[in-house]
Amino acid sequence: MDRSHRAFLDGKLFAVAGASNDREKYGNLVLRKLAASGREVMPINPKGGTIEGLEAYASVADLPRVPESLSVVTPPSVTEQVIKQAIAAGVKNIWMQPGAVHEGASAEARAAGINVIDDGACVLVVLGLEHVPD
C-alpha cells in the first residue's frame, strides 16, 4: 500500500459518494467494507434516505461534517460535480474508484492540494474484498 492509500485510510471520518441500497453495487460494498473496518462513514446518494442503517445525504454539500476521506463510486459525469463539492468543503483525500475517474476533476482536486487516488486501485481490493460483511 502506498502513501496516498495510507493517507486516505488513516482518515477518521469517511463518506461514500454513490452509496446504494443495492448490496450488489460497488457503492454499497465500499460503504459496508469501510464501516466493517471500524471507520465512521456517511453515505451520499441523491435520494437521501437510509443506506445500511445510516442516514444518507444528497450531496457532499449536505453532509453535517466534512469527511477527511471521500470514496467516489459514481459515473464520471457525476464525479465531476462531487469533486467540485469536495474541494469547496475541504475534503483532504479523494479515492475515485475504477470507473468513476474524471481526469479534469482529478487535476482540479490535485491543484487544490487534495490527495487524489485515481490510479485504478480499488479500496475493496486494498482492504480485502473477501471480508465484506453480510
C-alpha positions in Angstrom: 0.0 0.0 0.0 1.4 3.3 -1.0 1.5 6.6 0.9 -1.6 8.0 -0.9 -3.7 5.0 0.1 -2.4 5.1 3.7 -3.3 8.8 4.0 -6.8 8.1 2.7 -7.3 5.1 5.1 -5.9 7.0 8.1 -8.8 9.4 8.0 -11.2 9.5 10.9 -14.4 10.3 9.0 -15.3 8.9 5.6 -18.0 9.4 3.0 -19.0 7.3 0.0 -20.5 9.2 -3.0 -22.6 6.8 -5.0 -23.7 4.7 -1.9 -26.6 2.4 -2.7 -29.1 0.2 -1.0 -28.4 -2.5 -3.7 -25.9 -4.8 -2.0 -24.5 -5.9 -5.4 -23.4 -2.4 -6.3 -19.9 -1.2 -5.5 -21.2 1.9 -3.7 -22.8 -0.4 -1.2 -19.8 -2.8 -0.9 -17.4 0.1 -0.3 -19.7 1.6 2.4 -20.0 -1.7 4.2 -16.3 -2.5 4.0 -15.3 0.9 5.4 -17.9 0.6 8.2 -16.9 -3.0 8.9 -13.2 -2.0 9.3 -14.3 0.3 12.2 -14.4 3.5 10.3 -17.1 6.2 10.7 -18.8 6.5 7.3 -21.5 8.6 5.8 -23.3 7.5 2.6 -24.0 10.0 -0.2 -26.9 9.3 -2.5 -29.1 12.0 -4.3 -32.2 10.2 -3.0 -31.1 10.6 0.7 -33.0 8.2 3.0 -31.2 5.4 4.8 -28.5 3.1 3.5 -27.3 0.2 5.6 -28.9 1.8 8.6 -27.0 5.0 8.1 -28.6 8.4 7.2 -27.8 9.2 3.6 -27.1 12.7 2.4 -28.0 14.0 -1.0 -24.5 15.5 -1.7 -21.2 16.4 -0.2 -22.5 19.8 0.5 -25.3 18.3 2.6 -23.0 16.4 4.9 -23.2 17.5 8.6 -19.4 17.3 9.0 -16.6 17.4 6.5 -15.1 13.9 5.9 -11.4 13.6 5.7 -11.7 10.9 3.1 -14.2 10.6 0.3 -14.6 7.5 -1.8 -16.3 8.2 -5.2 -18.3 5.4 -6.9 -20.2 7.4 -9.5 -20.2 7.8 -13.2 -17.5 10.2 -14.4 -20.1 12.8 -15.3 -21.3 12.8 -11.7 -17.8 12.5 -10.3 -17.0 16.0 -11.7 -19.7 17.6 -9.5 -18.9 15.5 -6.5 -15.2 16.7 -6.7 -16.2 20.3 -7.0 -18.2 20.0 -3.8 -15.4 18.1 -2.1 -13.0 20.8 -2.9 -15.3 23.5 -1.6 -16.0 21.5 1.6 -12.3 21.0 2.4 -12.0 17.2 1.9 -8.4 16.1 2.2 -8.4 12.7 0.5 -10.4 11.5 -2.5 -10.3 8.0 -3.9 -12.0 7.6 -7.3 -12.9 4.0 -7.7 -12.3 2.3 -11.1 -15.0 3.6 -13.5 -15.5 6.8 -11.6 -12.4 8.7 -12.7 -12.9 12.1 -14.3 -9.5 13.4 -15.5 -10.4 17.1 -15.2 -11.8 16.7 -11.7 -8.6 14.8 -10.7 -6.4 17.6 -11.9 -8.6 20.2 -10.2 -8.5 18.4 -6.9 -4.8 18.0 -7.0 -4.4 21.7 -7.8 -6.4 22.3 -4.7 -3.9 20.3 -2.6 -6.1 17.2 -2.2 -4.6 13.7 -2.0 -6.2 12.0 -5.1 -6.2 8.3 -5.8 -7.3 7.7 -9.4 -4.8 5.1 -10.5 -7.3 2.2 -11.0 -6.8 0.8 -7.5 -10.0 -0.2 -5.7 -10.4 0.4 -2.0 -12.2 -3.0 -1.7 -9.1 -4.8 -3.0 -6.8 -2.8 -0.7 -8.9 -3.6 2.3 -9.7 -7.2 1.2 -12.9 -7.8 -0.7 -13.4 -11.3 0.7 -14.3 -9.9 4.1 -17.2 -7.6 3.2 -19.9 -8.3 5.8 -23.4 -9.5 5.0 
